[in-house]
Amino acid sequence: MVLASLKAQQLPQYTQYMLNEFAINPASAGKNQYAEIVSNNRYQWVGIVDAPRTYNLAVNGPMKKRNMGLGFNLFTDIVGPTRRVGFNLSYAYHIKLDNENKISMGLTAGILQWGIDGHKLTLHDSGDDNLLVQYQTVVVPDFGAGILAHGKKYYLGVSVPQLYQSKLNLYSGGDGKSKLVTQLNINGAYKFDLSDDFILEPSVLLKWEKPAPMKYEGGLRLIYKNQVWLGGTYRYNDAWTALIGYMIKDYIMIGYSYDFSTTNIRKYSSGTHEIVLGLRFSRKQNKNWETETAK
């Protein structure tokens, strides 16, 4: 029996990518004046058995006196019989170009555990039924890098996750070709001031991994007083999405999105839900929170 190579998309997908830059690019670690915790929880193609589910916890913050940032990601991505669990640490160095603009460079390193639940497999050829009652796992190293240009109103970054293509030898009888696939990400956004109260923020995310074609995503958010936003995104040949969110006292963030599939899978699924929760920590955030709660 020969097992097929793992060549499908390996990295998780996020609709609200603009709310968690650090999950995409390690160079964004500590780029803001506050530390933050952000959790992405995605339930894709609800109604389909064993549809993808993704959970991500990202923590990062600045070391201002040293122009550095540190952070970590903890994530689980479940797709059908496969489960991907990982943890990585990230480091970023920020170079100040002038009073408003910086260039940041980041590195990330960690481990990934890939697993396949044999109970959910159907063999093409008989003869190795033991695979159907086993949960096979493999642990491999994972490395990535990124660079980011950013200022008060914009950011533009390039990142390369899974830079080291570790082999995924889940089964001794495999063909040895299964491995991590390096992905190229390009993401950015810009904030246009429409008035004292309203900001319009377009964003974009491009993803490419060989041999798949490049994937395009574009989003638009209308933000009111840096507290409430409405918007949407479009993922080429995949889905339209609606976004809504609220920032409580510049401290607690809540975001929700719903994906309307444009593919035939919409006949079998009621859509995709994604919830983002975030906390910010800094002297400014703590002062605002204490002042408001005291009223």
C-alpha positions as CSV (number, residue, x, y, z in Angstrom):
1,M,0.0,0.0,0.0
2,V,1.3,3.5,-0.8
3,L,0.0,6.5,1.1
4,A,-0.5,9.8,-0.8
5,S,1.6,12.8,-0.1
6,L,0.2,15.7,1.9
7,K,0.0,18.5,-0.7
8,A,-3.2,20.3,0.2
9,Q,-3.2,23.7,1.8
10,Q,-1.5,23.3,5.2
11,L,-1.8,26.6,6.9
12,P,-5.1,27.8,8.5
13,Q,-7.3,30.4,7.0
14,Y,-8.6,33.5,8.7
15,T,-11.3,35.9,7.5
16,Q,-10.5,38.6,10.1
17,Y,-6.8,38.6,9.2
18,M,-6.6,42.4,9.7
19,L,-7.4,42.0,13.4
20,N,-4.5,39.6,14.1
21,E,-1.4,40.7,12.1
22,F,0.9,38.7,14.4
23,A,-0.7,35.4,13.3
24,I,0.5,36.1,9.8
25,N,3.8,37.9,10.2
26,P,6.3,37.5,13.1
27,A,7.7,41.0,12.2
28,S,4.6,42.6,13.7
29,A,5.5,41.4,17.2
30,G,5.7,44.4,19.5
31,K,5.0,47.0,16.7
32,N,2.3,48.7,18.8
33,Q,2.6,50.6,22.0
34,Y,0.7,47.9,23.9
35,A,0.9,44.2,24.5
36,E,-2.0,42.2,23.2
37,I,-3.7,38.8,23.4
38,V,-5.8,37.8,20.4
39,S,-7.8,34.6,19.9
40,N,-9.2,33.5,16.6
41,N,-11.9,30.8,16.6
42,R,-13.1,29.7,13.2
43,Y,-15.8,27.2,12.4
44,Q,-15.8,26.5,8.6
45,W,-18.6,25.1,6.5
46,V,-21.0,24.5,9.4
47,G,-23.2,21.5,8.7
48,I,-20.6,19.4,7.0
49,V,-19.2,16.4,9.0
50,D,-15.5,16.9,10.0
51,A,-15.4,20.4,8.5
52,P,-12.3,22.6,9.3
53,R,-12.0,24.1,12.7
54,T,-9.2,26.5,13.7
55,Y,-8.2,27.9,17.1
56,N,-5.4,30.3,17.5
57,L,-4.0,32.2,20.6
58,A,-1.5,34.9,19.8
59,V,0.4,37.0,22.4
60,N,2.9,39.7,21.6
61,G,4.2,42.9,23.1
62,P,7.0,45.5,22.8
63,M,10.3,46.0,24.5
64,K,10.5,49.7,23.8
65,K,13.9,50.5,25.2
66,R,15.5,47.9,23.0
67,N,13.3,48.4,19.9
68,M,12.3,44.8,20.0
69,G,9.1,42.7,20.2
70,L,8.4,39.2,21.5
71,G,5.5,36.9,21.2
72,F,4.1,33.4,20.8
73,N,1.4,31.6,18.9
74,L,-0.4,28.5,20.1
75,F,-2.8,26.9,17.5
76,T,-4.9,23.9,16.6
77,D,-6.2,23.3,13.1
78,I,-8.5,20.3,12.5
79,V,-9.5,19.3,9.0
80,G,-11.3,15.9,8.5
81,P,-9.0,13.1,9.8
82,T,-6.0,15.4,10.3
83,R,-5.0,17.6,13.2
84,R,-2.3,20.2,13.3
85,V,-1.1,21.5,16.6
86,G,1.7,23.9,17.0
87,F,3.6,26.4,19.2
88,N,6.1,29.0,18.1
89,L,8.1,31.8,19.6
90,S,8.7,35.0,17.7
91,Y,11.2,37.8,17.8
92,A,11.1,41.1,15.9
93,Y,13.5,44.1,15.7
94,H,12.2,47.5,14.8
95,I,14.2,50.1,12.9
96,K,13.0,53.7,13.2
97,L,13.1,55.5,9.8
98,D,11.6,58.8,11.1
99,N,9.0,59.9,13.7
100,E,6.2,58.0,12.0
101,N,7.7,55.1,10.0
102,K,9.5,51.9,10.9
103,I,10.8,48.8,9.3
104,S,10.5,45.6,11.3
105,M,12.2,42.2,10.8
106,G,11.0,39.1,12.5
107,L,11.9,35.4,13.0
108,T,9.8,32.6,14.4
109,A,10.7,29.1,15.6
110,G,8.7,26.3,17.1
111,I,7.3,22.8,16.8
112,L,4.4,21.3,14.9
113,Q,2.6,18.1,15.6
114,W,0.7,16.5,12.7
115,G,-1.7,13.7,13.4
116,I,-4.1,11.5,11.4
117,D,-7.1,9.7,13.0
118,G,-7.2,6.2,11.4
119,H,-10.8,5.8,12.4
120,K,-11.7,8.4,9.8
121,L,-9.7,6.9,6.9
122,T,-11.0,4.8,4.0
123,L,-8.3,2.6,2.4
124,H,-8.1,2.5,-1.4
125,D,-6.4,-1.0,-1.2
126,S,-7.0,-3.6,1.5
127,G,-4.2,-5.3,3.4
128,D,-3.2,-2.9,6.2
129,D,-6.4,-2.6,8.3
130,N,-4.3,-1.7,11.4
131,L,-4.1,1.9,10.0
132,L,-7.8,2.2,10.6
133,V,-7.5,1.9,14.4
134,Q,-4.4,4.0,14.9
135,Y,-3.9,7.7,15.6
136,Q,-0.6,8.4,14.0
137,T,1.4,11.6,14.9
138,V,4.7,13.1,14.0
139,V,6.4,16.1,15.6
140,V,8.6,18.4,13.4
141,P,10.5,21.7,13.8
142,D,9.0,24.8,12.2
143,F,10.7,28.1,11.2
144,G,9.6,31.3,9.5
145,A,10.5,34.9,8.8
146,G,9.0,38.2,7.9
147,I,9.5,41.9,7.2
148,L,7.1,44.7,7.8
149,A,7.0,48.4,6.9
150,H,4.5,50.3,9.1
151,G,3.4,53.7,10.3
152,K,0.5,55.3,12.0
153,K,-1.9,54.8,9.1
154,Y,-0.5,51.8,7.2
155,Y,1.4,48.6,7.2
156,L,2.8,46.4,4.4
157,G,4.4,43.1,5.1
158,V,5.9,39.9,3.6
159,S,6.2,36.7,5.6
160,V,7.3,33.2,4.8
161,P,5.9,30.6,7.3
162,Q,7.1,27.0,7.2
163,L,10.4,28.2,5.7
164,Y,12.0,24.8,6.6
165,Q,10.2,22.0,4.8
166,S,10.3,19.3,7.5
167,K,9.3,15.8,6.3
168,L,6.1,14.4,7.6
169,N,6.8,10.7,8.0
170,L,3.6,9.6,9.6
171,Y,3.8,6.0,8.3
172,S,6.7,3.8,7.7
173,G,5.1,2.6,4.5
174,G,4.7,6.2,3.1
175,D,6.4,7.5,-0.1
176,G,8.5,10.0,1.9
177,K,7.3,12.9,-0.1
178,S,4.9,14.4,2.5
179,K,6.4,17.6,4.0
180,L,5.7,21.1,5.2
181,V,5.1,23.5,2.3
182,T,6.6,27.0,2.4
183,Q,4.0,29.7,1.9
184,L,4.5,33.3,0.9
185,N,2.2,35.9,2.4
186,I,1.8,39.5,1.5
187,N,-0.6,41.6,3.5
188,G,-1.2,45.3,4.1
189,A,-3.8,48.0,5.0
190,Y,-4.2,51.7,4.9
191,K,-6.5,54.0,7.0
192,F,-8.2,56.9,5.2
193,D,-9.6,59.7,7.4
194,L,-13.1,60.4,6.1
195,S,-13.9,62.8,9.0
196,D,-13.1,63.3,12.7
197,D,-15.2,60.2,13.5
198,F,-15.0,57.9,10.5
199,I,-12.1,55.9,9.1
200,L,-12.1,53.7,6.0
201,E,-9.6,50.9,6.0
202,P,-9.0,48.7,2.9
203,S,-6.8,45.7,3.4
204,V,-5.4,42.9,1.3
205,L,-3.9,39.4,1.8
206,L,-2.1,37.4,-0.9
207,K,-1.0,33.8,-0.3
208,W,1.0,31.5,-2.5
209,E,2.4,28.0,-2.0
210,K,3.7,25.7,-4.7
211,P,2.1,24.2,-6.7
212,A,-1.2,25.9,-5.9
213,P,-2.2,29.2,-7.6
214,M,-2.0,32.4,-5.7
215,K,-5.0,33.2,-3.4
216,Y,-6.4,36.7,-3.2
217,E,-8.3,38.3,-0.4
218,G,-9.4,41.9,-0.1
219,G,-11.3,43.6,2.7
220,L,-12.9,47.0,3.6
221,R,-13.8,48.3,7.1
222,L,-15.7,51.4,8.0
223,I,-14.6,52.4,11.6
224,Y,-16.4,54.8,13.8
225,K,-14.4,56.6,16.6
226,N,-12.0,53.7,16.6
227,Q,-14.6,51.7,18.5
228,V,-17.2,50.2,16.1
229,W,-16.7,48.8,12.6
230,L,-18.6,47.2,9.8
231,G,-17.2,45.8,6.7
232,G,-16.6,42.8,4.4
233,T,-14.1,40.9,2.5
234,Y,-13.9,38.9,-0.7
235,R,-11.8,35.8,-1.2
236,Y,-11.3,35.1,-4.9
237,N,-13.2,32.0,-6.1
238,D,-14.2,31.1,-2.5
239,A,-16.4,33.5,-0.5
240,W,-17.9,36.9,0.3
241,T,-17.8,37.8,4.0
242,A,-19.5,40.2,6.4
243,L,-17.6,41.7,9.4
244,I,-18.7,43.5,12.6
245,G,-16.7,44.4,15.6
246,Y,-16.5,46.5,18.7
247,M,-13.6,47.9,20.8
248,I,-14.5,48.4,24.5
249,K,-12.6,51.4,26.0
250,D,-9.6,50.7,23.8
251,Y,-9.0,47.6,25.9
252,I,-11.3,44.7,24.9
253,M,-11.9,43.7,21.2
254,I,-14.7,41.6,19.9
255,G,-15.0,40.7,16.2
256,Y,-17.3,38.5,14.3
257,S,-17.5,37.4,10.6
258,Y,-19.7,35.3,8.5
259,D,-18.6,33.7,5.2
260,F,-21.0,33.3,2.3
261,S,-19.4,30.6,0.0
262,T,-19.4,31.2,-3.7
263,T,-18.6,27.6,-4.5
264,N,-20.8,24.5,-4.8
265,I,-20.2,23.7,-1.1
266,R,-22.8,26.3,-0.2
267,K,-25.4,23.7,-1.1
268,Y,-24.3,21.6,1.8
269,S,-23.1,24.1,4.4
270,S,-24.8,26.9,6.3
271,G,-21.7,29.1,6.1
272,T,-18.6,29.8,8.1
273,H,-18.4,31.6,11.5
274,E,-15.3,33.3,13.0
275,I,-15.0,35.0,16.4
276,V,-12.0,37.1,17.4
277,L,-11.5,38.1,21.0
278,G,-8.7,40.5,22.1
279,L,-7.2,42.2,25.1
280,R,-4.7,45.1,25.1
281,F,-2.4,46.0,28.0
282,S,-0.5,49.3,28.4
283,R,-0.5,52.2,30.8
284,K,-2.8,54.1,28.5
285,Q,-5.3,51.2,28.3
286,N,-5.3,50.7,32.0
287,K,-5.7,54.4,32.7
288,N,-8.7,54.7,30.3
289,W,-10.3,51.6,31.8
290,E,-9.9,52.8,35.4
291,T,-11.3,56.3,34.5
292,E,-14.3,55.0,32.7
293,T,-15.2,52.3,35.2
294,A,-15.0,54.9,38.0
295,K,-17.7,57.0,36.4
